[in-house]
Amino acid sequence: MAHSRLEKIGTIYSRITGLIKTGAMKLEDRPLWYEVYQAFPPEQEPCFDRPVDNTAIKSIFYPEDVVRANFYKKAKYLPSVNLLNRKDPTLSQKCIELCFQIQKEQRISLNEAFDKAFERLSVELSEGIQSSSRADTSSAVKIPDIQSVLKDSGP
């Protein structure tokens, strides 16, 4: 019976339909996708020997993807982020927003804007950490130096 599982015999939809018709599967036990497939069947029935379409795959890179990749390449060791906090943007999001703002204001290339944004962000963060550590010196938690966090630790 192993040959009945080949894609040559039928689609998964036709097999599930057969199981429901014969009573081997109850209608309430059908998969979630079954009704969606019934409501919106494909234009062409899926078949293993159908020729492949020659459609070009679209590039979906956005400018912020390049900035984010450069940010994480340059800032190797970052502190953890609370993903449940949607109020405060992450460091990478701050860098992206700052980069596009600088690029728009100064009309420079994206790489130059990124370098300036990264430098400005690292200065702002180091000043913020220094002022917060001066304000509360009795804190038991030591905050790492932001320059060591954002410094490129590459070869």
C-alpha positions in Angstrom: 0.0 0.0 0.0 3.0 2.3 0.1 2.5 3.1 -3.6 -0.8 4.9 -2.7 1.2 7.6 -0.9 3.0 8.7 -4.1 2.1 12.1 -5.5 1.3 10.3 -8.8 -1.8 8.7 -7.4 -3.5 11.9 -6.2 -3.3 15.1 -4.2 -3.6 15.3 -0.5 -6.9 17.0 -1.0 -8.2 14.0 -3.1 -7.0 11.6 -0.5 -8.7 13.5 2.4 -11.9 13.7 0.3 -11.7 9.9 -0.2 -11.2 9.3 3.5 -14.2 11.4 4.3 -16.5 9.8 1.7 -15.6 6.3 2.8 -16.1 7.1 6.5 -12.5 6.5 7.5 -12.3 10.1 8.6 -15.1 12.1 10.2 -16.0 15.4 8.7 -15.2 17.2 12.0 -11.7 15.7 12.0 -10.8 17.2 8.6 -7.7 19.5 8.5 -8.1 23.3 8.9 -7.0 23.9 5.3 -9.6 21.6 3.8 -12.5 24.1 3.7 -10.2 26.9 2.4 -9.0 24.6 -0.4 -12.7 23.8 -1.3 -13.6 27.5 -1.3 -10.5 28.6 -3.2 -9.3 25.7 -5.4 -6.1 26.3 -7.4 -6.4 27.3 -11.0 -4.4 24.3 -12.1 -4.6 21.1 -10.2 -1.3 20.4 -8.4 0.5 17.6 -10.3 4.0 16.3 -10.0 4.8 16.4 -13.7 3.5 19.9 -14.5 6.1 22.1 -16.1 7.7 24.8 -13.9 6.6 28.4 -14.6 9.3 30.7 -15.8 8.3 33.6 -13.6 11.0 35.8 -12.2 11.3 35.9 -8.5 10.9 39.5 -7.2 13.6 41.0 -5.0 12.1 42.1 -1.8 15.0 43.9 -0.2 14.1 47.2 1.3 16.5 50.0 2.2 15.9 49.4 5.9 17.0 45.8 5.4 20.4 47.0 4.3 20.7 49.4 7.2 19.6 46.8 9.7 22.2 44.3 8.3 24.9 46.9 8.5 23.9 47.7 12.1 24.0 44.1 13.3 27.3 43.6 11.4 28.9 46.6 13.2 27.2 46.1 16.6 28.1 42.6 17.4 27.2 42.3 21.1 24.0 44.0 22.0 22.0 43.7 25.2 18.8 41.7 25.2 15.6 43.3 24.1 12.1 42.9 25.6 10.0 42.1 22.5 6.8 42.6 24.4 7.6 46.3 24.9 6.2 47.9 21.7 6.5 51.5 23.1 10.3 51.7 22.9 12.0 51.1 19.5 14.9 48.7 19.5 18.4 50.0 18.9 18.3 48.8 15.3 15.0 50.6 14.7 16.4 53.8 16.2 19.4 53.5 13.9 17.2 53.0 10.8 15.1 56.0 11.6 18.1 58.2 12.3 19.8 57.0 9.2 16.9 57.9 6.9 16.5 61.2 8.7 20.1 62.1 8.1 20.0 60.9 4.5 16.9 63.1 3.8 18.3 66.2 5.6 21.9 66.1 4.2 21.2 64.4 0.8 24.0 61.9 1.2 24.4 58.2 0.3 22.9 55.5 2.5 26.3 54.2 3.6 27.4 57.7 4.7 24.1 58.3 6.4 24.5 55.0 8.2 28.0 55.8 9.4 26.8 59.1 10.8 23.7 57.6 12.4 25.6 54.8 14.0 28.2 57.3 15.4 25.5 59.6 16.7 23.5 56.7 18.2 26.6 55.3 20.0 27.4 58.8 21.4 23.8 59.3 22.6 23.7 55.9 24.2 27.1 56.3 25.9 26.0 59.7 27.3 22.7 58.3 28.5 24.4 55.4 30.2 26.9 57.6 31.9 24.3 60.0 33.2 22.1 57.2 34.5 25.1 55.6 36.2 26.0 58.9 37.8 22.4 59.4 39.0 22.2 56.0 40.7 25.6 54.9 42.0 24.1 52.6 44.6 22.7 50.3 42.0 23.9 46.7 42.3 23.6 46.1 38.5 26.6 47.2 36.5 25.7 48.7 33.1 28.3 47.7 30.4 30.1 50.5 28.6 28.2 51.2 25.4 31.3 51.8 23.4 32.4 48.2 24.1 28.9 47.0 23.3 28.7 48.8 19.9 32.4 48.5 19.0 33.1 46.4 16.0 34.8 43.3 17.2 35.8 42.0 13.8 39.3 40.9 12.7 
